[in-house]
């Protein structure tokens, strides 16, 4: 049984097909889901919220997309224990939808950053990071203007104490608190991260460190069928 994934598409998404290609490369069956849908396809193992500039980043990055009809279904999917991945703008959408804590603010240097970034795998204890070793260094591209992760001290302490920081920047490019690049939900089934693993999933892209994230998710289908 292969992984069944739904990739959400908003006006302004530009990484939705990248995510679909990376997931299909890991053997997943992928359905593209338009933001005006009020329900998700039956039988999904994973919902992926892509990067881009949903609704032109008007108001706040991800704020309008978070109120699209489909996001109510995504929230229900997450509440029922489904796995959800949000990348870059998708991370912003998940925060605006209340599925993850904190805020993503303008980069500390007030500049758009576009580079390949070294990341530390902060935990291997999740479906998303199971194919990595805790503490190893991987390289994913980043491309964002509002990737500066901020949270109050109590939230930061909780993320650290509950082992919910998934990735950290080796060299903090945007001023994020505790160099945080990605975080997990309390049940560890929702991951939001600013770097793009889907842009490091094929040798033609210059690196394959992201491919292991998608390959590790393949176990979800086996668990669902057990």
C-alpha positions in Angstrom: 0.0 0.0 0.0 1.4 3.4 -1.0 1.2 6.7 0.9 -1.9 8.7 0.0 -1.2 12.4 0.1 -3.3 15.5 -0.6 -1.5 18.7 -1.6 -3.4 21.9 -1.0 -3.4 24.6 -3.8 -4.1 28.2 -3.1 -4.0 31.2 -5.5 -0.3 32.1 -5.4 1.0 28.7 -4.5 4.2 28.0 -6.5 5.6 24.9 -4.7 2.5 22.7 -4.9 3.8 20.8 -7.9 7.3 20.6 -6.4 5.8 18.9 -3.3 3.7 16.5 -5.5 6.8 15.5 -7.5 8.8 14.8 -4.3 6.0 12.8 -2.8 5.4 10.8 -6.0 9.2 10.2 -6.2 8.9 8.6 -2.8 6.1 6.3 -4.1 3.1 8.3 -2.9 -0.2 8.7 -4.7 -1.0 12.4 -4.8 -4.2 14.4 -5.2 -4.2 18.1 -5.7 -6.9 19.8 -3.6 -8.1 23.3 -4.5 -8.5 25.7 -1.5 -12.3 26.2 -2.1 -13.0 22.5 -1.4 -14.9 21.9 1.9 -13.7 18.4 2.4 -10.6 16.3 1.8 -10.4 13.2 -0.4 -11.2 10.1 1.6 -8.4 7.9 2.9 -5.5 10.4 3.0 -2.5 9.6 5.1 -0.9 13.0 4.7 -2.0 16.6 3.9 0.8 18.9 2.5 0.5 22.7 2.5 3.0 24.1 0.0 5.2 27.1 -0.2 4.6 30.2 -2.4 2.8 33.4 -1.9 -0.8 32.4 -1.1 -3.1 35.3 -1.9 -0.1 37.5 -2.7 0.9 37.5 1.0 -1.6 40.3 1.5 -2.6 41.2 5.1 0.0 38.7 6.7 1.7 35.8 5.1 -0.7 32.8 5.3 -3.5 34.8 7.0 -6.0 34.7 4.2 -5.1 31.1 3.1 -5.7 30.0 6.7 -9.3 31.0 6.4 -9.9 29.2 3.1 -12.7 26.6 3.3 -10.3 23.7 2.9 -8.4 24.7 6.0 -11.3 23.8 8.2 -11.1 20.3 6.7 -7.3 20.2 7.3 -7.8 21.3 10.9 -10.3 18.5 11.4 -7.9 16.0 9.8 -5.2 17.1 12.2 -7.5 17.0 15.2 -8.4 13.4 14.2 -4.7 12.5 14.3 -3.8 13.0 10.6 -0.3 13.9 9.5 0.1 17.4 8.1 3.2 19.0 6.5 3.6 22.7 6.0 6.6 24.1 4.0 7.6 27.8 4.0 4.3 29.6 3.2 2.6 26.4 4.3 4.3 26.8 7.8 2.9 30.3 7.9 -0.6 29.0 7.0 -0.5 26.4 9.7 0.5 29.0 12.3 -2.2 31.4 11.2 -4.7 28.5 11.3 -3.7 27.7 14.9 -2.3 24.3 14.2 1.2 25.3 15.4 2.3 27.9 18.0 4.3 31.1 17.6 4.6 33.6 14.7 6.7 34.0 11.6 7.9 37.6 11.3 10.0 39.6 8.9 13.6 38.3 8.7 15.9 40.1 11.1 17.8 41.7 8.2 14.5 42.8 6.5 15.7 41.1 3.4 14.5 38.2 1.3 16.9 35.3 1.8 17.4 32.7 -0.9 20.2 30.1 -0.4 21.0 26.6 0.6 21.0 26.3 4.4 22.7 23.9 6.6 20.3 22.5 9.2 20.7 20.4 12.3 18.2 17.6 12.8 17.0 18.3 16.3 14.9 15.2 16.7 14.4 11.9 14.8 11.3 11.1 16.8 8.6 11.9 14.3 7.2 10.4 11.1 8.8 13.3 9.2 12.3 12.9 10.7 12.5 9.2 11.3 14.9 8.7 8.3 17.5 11.1 9.8 19.8 10.8 12.8 19.4 13.3 15.6 22.2 15.8 15.4 23.2 15.2 11.8 23.5 18.1 9.4 21.4 18.3 6.3 21.1 20.9 3.6 17.8 22.3 2.3 17.2 25.4 0.2 15.4 28.4 1.9 13.6 31.2 0.1 11.6 33.6 2.4 11.1 37.1 3.6 9.1 36.3 6.7 10.8 33.3 8.2 11.9 34.7 11.6 10.2 32.3 14.1 9.2 34.0 17.3 7.3 32.7 20.4 7.1 33.7 24.0 9.6 32.2 26.5 7.1 29.7 27.8 6.3 28.3 24.3 10.0 28.1 23.5 10.7 26.2 26.7 7.8 23.8 26.0 9.0 23.2 22.4 12.4 22.4 23.8 11.2 20.4 26.8 8.8 18.3 24.7 11.5 17.6 22.0 9.3 19.4 19.4 12.0 21.3 17.6 12.4 19.3 14.4 15.2 21.3 12.6 17.5 24.2 13.6 19.6 26.4 11.4 23.3 25.8 11.7 23.8 29.5 10.9 20.7 31.5 11.6 19.8 33.3 8.4 16.7 35.1 9.6 16.9 35.8 13.4 14.6 32.9 14.4 14.4 32.3 18.2 16.7 29.4 19.2 17.7 29.1 15.5 14.4 27.2 15.0 13.7 26.2 11.4 10.8 23.7 12.0 8.6 22.6 14.8 6.1 19.8 15.6 2.7 19.8 17.1 2.1 18.3 20.6 1.1 14.9 19.0 4.1 15.1 16.7 1.9 14.6 13.6 2.0 18.2 12.3 5.3 19.6 11.0 5.9 23.2 9.9 9.3 24.2 8.5 10.6 27.1 6.5 13.3 25.3 4.5 12.2 23.4 1.4 12.9 19.6 1.5 11.1 19.2 -1.8 13.8 21.3 -3.5 16.4 18.8 -2.3 14.8 15.6 -3.3 16.5 14.8 -6.6 20.2 14.8 -7.7 19.3 17.3 -10.5 18.5 19.8 -7.8 22.0 19.6 -6.4 21.2 17.6 -3.3 19.0 14.8 -2.0 18.9 15.4 1.8 15.2 16.3 1.5 14.3 13.0 -0.1 14.6 11.1 3.1 11.9 13.2 4.7 9.4 12.0 2.0 10.7 8.4 2.0 10.2 8.2 5.8 6.6 9.2 5.4 6.0 6.1 3.4 5.7 4.2 6.7 2.4 6.0 7.4 0.6 3.9 4.7 1.8 0.7 6.3 0.6 1.8 9.7 -2.8 2.8 8.3 -3.2 -0.6 6.8 -2.1 -2.5 9.9 
